[in-house]
Amino acid sequence: MRPDSRYEPVIGLEVHAQLLTASKAFCACSTRFGNEPNSNVCPVCLGMPGTLPVLNRNLVEFILLMGLATDCTIAARSVFARKNYFYPDLPKGYQISQYEEPICAHGSLEIELADGERKRIGITRIHMEEDAGKSIHDMDVDTLVDVNRCGVPLIEIVSEPDLRSPAEAYAYLTGIRQIVTYLGICDGNMEEGSLRCDANVSVRRKGEYRFGTKTEVKNMNSFRNVERALAFEIERQVQLIEDGGKVEQETLLWDADQNVAVPMRSKEEAHDYRYFPDPDLVPVLVDEPWIARVRSQLPELPAARRERFVEQLGLPRYDAAVLTTEREIAEYFESVVENLQQSGRKNVRDNAKAASNWVMTDILRVVSERKVPLAACPIEPPRLAALLGMIQDGTISGTIAKQVFDIMLDTPDDPMKIVTERGLLQVSDADAIARVIDEVLGANEQQVKKFLEGSEKVFGYFVGETMKKMKGKGNPKLINELLRTKLGQRKQA
């Protein structure tokens, strides 16, 4: 159903990113995912009496990176608080978090929508906290609890209510994921729970200033599910108002199988967390030299890299967006371009476009089909650059290059060795090509007649037939030139 144009949704997102530290936020236990249930635990993360938490310095380093990457103000002093609630997977009875004094605040993230429009989304705060455990309900027994995740370090990124559509929320989440993965602080895997999102959503009539009553939607394990859940809840609220009802503040769980959001608890049943400063942890003090040191570690972020690819390398915006989706893809692409430059091919824009085409269509296809990370792709950047250089030099045709590429997937051999040993070098002998063209034209008199009568599209047929007879080894440029000459002679005859 199309959204009701009389209403405007107001959306704010709370994103939890699980950090890639080796140990937990306040103890030395491992954070490794997939270990035996209830094995990554100790008295500290279980909240045993008499234990004292000790802050993991990497947690602070990582949140500073995120805060600087999103133009946040970094607080010189921030304080940990206890967030009190009772749940089976929270043995302490509280989470260590930050409340009144977070470490990062007042930042922003610029998103780009499908139509090219750009919009800046405010970030209210980014704060540190520890994760709770995991309750498992989908087994043929009573609820089970795995507390391995208790104490795993998180950052929570809270946006301003600046998002106005599910598409904007999707773009914002994509941007957050790209930043945390570029920074190397989170793997961004929503399916494993290392990136989680809760959405606050309300609707109001267009032109109104005051926000409507909001609901919170939880349990969304993919970007598409976030988009679908928001669309469902926006439509539900609009329909409720139109029917004379009233939106109640409540928490909803998204059921991806049924494509519905179901109530979890109402405002009256919502938790009163009764935050208070954690008495076991001292304030976190961050001075300017520390901030400067972390700032010096910032990589080139995806938005800046996209702009550089467009402005300096001359790539279309679509190509730049695809190539910067993941840091590993961008670095692979740039390595191919650099190898082409170092081999003496100085036209950087030609090199960039050639590399872009092959990375997007062939390299990404291979890793997708094989379900492996890019680092496991059998064709490394120097070998792909060597293959592209052979196309640029006229050593092989694009058609032969596809064959060589497939062979390179199964052998570590240099592409020149493959081409030489298999007799795949491009034929640039004008006399040899001319003889094949004569055969093609002689066998296709009807098509020749159509061309002479003005059907230009037949020309491509002649090129294809010539390449086919030469098994893809004919020089395409020379084939085109000789065909034009011979067909021109026929026109004049």
N, C-alpha and C positions, 0 to 999 in steps of 0.2 A: 504494500500500500504506500502511496506517495505521502510525504509528510504534509500536514495541514499548514498552509502558508500563513495562516492567521496567528500561529503560535511560534514562539522562539524557545528552543531548548537552552538551558544553562547547565554546563557540565564542568565539573572539576575532578581531576584524577589524583589518586594517591598510589604511587608506585613504590613497591618494595623491591630493592635489588640486593640479592645475597652476594656478599663480597668474596673474592677469590683469595682469601687469606688461608694460610696452611693450618692455623689454629683458631680457636673460637675467640669471641670478643673479650672474655674476661678469665679464660683459663687456657691451658696448653692442650686441650683435647683436639683431635683431628676434626676437620670439617669435611672430610672426604665423603662424597655422595655414593650410596650403594653399599656401604659396609653393613655387616651383620646388625640387625636391629638392636638397639640399646647397648651397643658396644663402644660408641664414642662418647663416653660419659665419665664424670668424676664427681666428687663431693661438691666442688664449686658450682658446676653448671646444673647440678641437681638441687642446689640450695640447702645443703646440709648445715645444721647448726654449727657455728664456730668457724665457718669458712669465710675467706675474704676474696672478692674479685680483684683482679689486676688488669688494667686496660691494655689491650693489644694496640701497640703504636701504629701498626699497619692500618688498622681501622680508621684512625685519624688521618693518616696520609691519604688513604683512598677517598675519604669524604672531602678532604681539601681539594683533591684533583677534580672531583665532580662539581664542587662549589665554584671553583675557578673557571671550569669549562662552561658553566651556565651563568657567569657574570654575577654570582652571589656576593653579598657582603659577608666577610668572614669575621665572626665574633672573636675578640681577643680572649674572652672568657665565656665558657659554656658549662652547663651543669647537667649531670645525669639525675633522672628521677625514677621512682618506682611506679609502674603502672599496674595497679592491683586488680586482679580478677582470678576467679577460681575455675579451672577447667582441667580435665583429666591429663591433657598433654602439657600442662604447665606445673611441674612439681614444686616450684618455688612459691606459687601463688601470686607471683608478680613477674613482670618483664622489666628489665633495666632499659630505659629509653631516655629521651629528652623531651621536655614539655615547654616550660616558660622561657627557657634560655637555650635555643638550638644553636648549633655551630655555624650554620649557613642560612641566609635569608635574603629575600628581595632580589631574586635572580630572574632569568627569562630564557626562553628558547624560541628561536624563529622556526616556524614550520612552513613548508611549501606544499600547496594543494595541487590536485591533478590539473587544474586549469592554469597553473603557474602563479596564482596569487600567493603572496607571502603574508604571514601574520605572526606577530610576536605574542607568545603566551607567557604570562607571568608565573614565576615560581615563588610561592609564599615562603617555603622553608625546606631545607634538607637537614634531617637530623639522624643521629646514630641510635641504634638500638640492637638488642639481641632477639633472635628468633625464638618462637615456641616450638614444641615438639609437633608430632603429627598423629592425629587420630585416624584410624583406618576402619571404615564402615562397610566396605564392599566385599567382605569375606563371609563365609557361611558359619560364622560364630559371632559372639558378642563383639562390640567395639574393641579393637586392639590399639595399643599406644606404643609408638616408637619415639623415644626421647633423644635420639642421635642429633636431631636438629636444634635442640635446646642450646641456646648460647651462641649459635652461629651468627656472625656479624652481618647486620643489615644496614642499609641506608634507606630512609623513607623520603621520597620526593613528592611534595604536596604542591599541586598547581593552584593558581588562582582560578576562579570560575569563569575563565575566558573562552572556553571552547563552546562552539555553537552548533555542532553537528557531530554525528558519529564519525564522519569522514575526517573531521578535524582531530577528533580524539585518536583515531588510527594513525594519522600523520604525526601527532605529538608523541605517541607511544613508540613509533618507529624511530623518531629522533632521539628519544631517551635511550632506547636500546642501542642505537648506533654509537652514542657518546660513551656509554658504560663499557661497551665492547672495544671501542677504539682506545679507551683509557686502560683497558686490560684489568678492570676492577670487578667485572661480572661477566659471566658467559652468556647472559641474556636468554637462557633457555626457559621459556614459560612452561613447557611440558614437565620439566623436572622441578618446577617451582622456584627456580633461582631468580626469576623476574615475575612479580605478581602485581595485579592491579585491582583496586577497588574504585568504583565510580560513584560520584554524587551527582544526581541529575534532578532537575526541576524544569517546569515549563511556565511560560508567561505569555500573555498576549503581546504581539508586536507593538512596540512603542511604550510599553510599560517599563518603569524604572525598577520597581521592587521585584525581588526574586519570589518565585512561588515556593511552596513547601517541597523540600527535597527528599528523595529516597536514596539509599545507598545500595548498590548492586555489587555482590561479591561472587567469587568462585568462577572467574573467567580465566581459562587457561590458554588462550591464544588471542592474537590481535583481532582475528576475524570474529571470535566470540565476543570480544569487547564491543566491536561495532554492531553485531547483531543484538546483543543484550541492550545496548543503548537505544537502538531503533525500536525494539520491543517496548521498553519502558517509556520512551517518549510518546509512542502511539497510545499506550495504556493510559497515561496521565491525561493526554488530550481528550481521549474518549470519555474518561471518567468525568472531567470537567464539563464537557459538552452534554453529558447525560444528567447534569445537575448534582453530581457527587463532589466529594472533597478528597484531595490527595492527603493521605496520612503519612507522617514521617515514620518510616520503617526500614528495616534491612531486608534485602531480597537476595536469594541465591539463584544464580543462573543455571538452568537445566539445559545443557547443550543438546541432549538427545531429543527433548521435547520442544526446544526453542521457546521456552517460557521462563519468566522469572517468578519464583515462588517465595512467599513471605517467610522470613526467618524469625524476626522479632519486631515488636512495635516499639515506639518511642518510650512507652511506659515500662517496657521490659529491658530497655537498653542498659548497657553497663554504665555504672558510675565508677570510673576507674580510680578516683581519689588519689591523684598523683601527689607525691611529696618527694623532696630531694633525697637521693640515696645516701644514707649515712656512711656507707662503706667506701664511697668513691669521692676523691677530691675533684674540684673543678678542673676542666681542661683549659690550659693556658696556651694560646697560640700567638707567637710574636712575629714581627715582620720578616726577620731572616728565615724563619721556617716557611712562611708563605712564599717568599721569593724562591726558596730552594725547590718547593713543590711546583711552583709556576714554571720553573726552568725544565721540569720533566714533562710538561704537557706536549703531546704529539700534535701534529696538524689535524684539526678536527674535521669531520666529514663535510660540513658546510663550506669551510674554507677550501678544502680539497676539491670539491665540486666546482667552485668558482675558478680555481686555478686550472683545472682541466679544460674548462670552457674558454677562458681568456687566453691562457698561454699555449695550450695544446690544440685549440681550435675544435674541440669535440662538440657535437650536438649535446644539448642539455639532457636528452634521454640517455645517451651513452654515459655521460658523467654521473648521472644518478645511479645507473646500474653498477658502474665500476666502483662507486664509493659506498655501496650497500654494506660491505664488510671491509674492514681494514686489510685483511689478507688478500682480497680481490684487488684492491687499489694498489697494494704493494707489488703484487704479481704483475699487474699491467705496467706499472712504472718500471719494473725491472726489465720487461721485454723492450720497452721504448729505449731505455738506457743502453741495453745491449745492441740494439740497432744503431744507435748513435755512435757507440764505440767502434762499431765495425766499419765506420766511414760513411754511413748513410745520414747525411746532415739535415735533411728536410724533416724537422721534428713533427710537423703537422701531418705529413704523409705517414711517418712512422707511427704516430699516435693513433691515427684512424685505422691503419692496418692492424695494429695490435688490438685495438678496441673491438674490431669486428671478430677477430679470431678468439679473443678471450670470452666475449659475450656469447658467441654462438657455439664454439667448439669446446673450449676448456670448461666452461660452466656446465655444458651438456654432459661432459664426461664425468665430472664429479657428482652431478645429480644422478646420473644413471648408475654409477658405481656406489653411490651413497658413502662417499669418503670426503674428508676435509680437503681443501685445496692443497695443503702441504703434502698430501699423499698422491697428488696427480703425477703420473709417470713422466709427463713432459714438463721439464723445468723451464723457466724463462729463457735461459741462454739457447736451449734447443729450439724453442718456438721462434725466437728471434732469428736464428740461423735459417729456419724454414721460410720465414717471411722475407728475409733478405734474398733468398734464391728466387722468390716470385718477383721481387722488385728488380733484380738483375736480369730477369728473363731466362734464368737457368731452367726453371720449370714453369708450367702454367698453373693457374689456380686449380684446375681440375686435377692435375697430377698431385698438387700439394695436398689435396684432400686424401688421396691414396697414401701418400707418404705419412701424413699425420696419423692415419689409422695404424700403419706399420710401427710408427714411433711409440704407440701406446704399449706395444708388446716387446720392444727391444730398446736397449740404451744407446743404440748406434746413432752417430751423427747423421742428420738428414742427407748431407752430400754423399756419404758412404752408401746410404740406402738407394739414392737415386742412381749412383754410378753402377753399383752392383746389379741393379735390376733393370738397367737400360731405360731409365725414365727421363733422361735429359731432354729438354725441349728442342724441337726441330726448328731451326731458323734459316734453313737453306731455302732460298726463294724459289729455285727451280723445282725442288722436291715438292714444296707446297703448291706451286702453280700446277704441277701435274695432277695432284689430287683434286684441286679446284676444277680443272677441266673435266675430270671424271664425274664429279658431283653435278656440274652444270649439264653435262651430256646426258646424265641419267635422269634429269629432272626438267625436261623441256617445258612442261606445262607450268611449273613454278617460275621458270625463267620468263615465260610469256607474261605471267601475272605481274612480275616485277617490272618488266618493260612497259606494261600498261599503267604503272603507277602504284602498285601495291608494295609499299616500302617494308611492311612487316615480314614479307617473304625473305628478306635479306637475312634475318636471324636464323631462318631455317637452313639457309646455305652455310652459314657459319657453323651451326650445330652439326650438320652432316659432314662437313670437312673435318671438324674436331673428332667426330666419331670414327671416321676412316683412319685418322692419324692416332687413334687411341689416346686422345687427350694431350698428345705431345707436341702438337703444332703451336707455333708462336701466335697467340690470338691477335696481336697488333698487326703482324705481317699478313695473317689470313684476311683480316678486315680490309687492309690496304689493297692486296692483290684481287680480292673479290670485287671491290669498287672499280678497280681498273678494268678488269675483264668484263664486268657487266656494262660499264660505260662504253667500252669498245663495241659491244653488241648493240647498244642504243644507237650508236653512230653509223652502224653498218646498214 
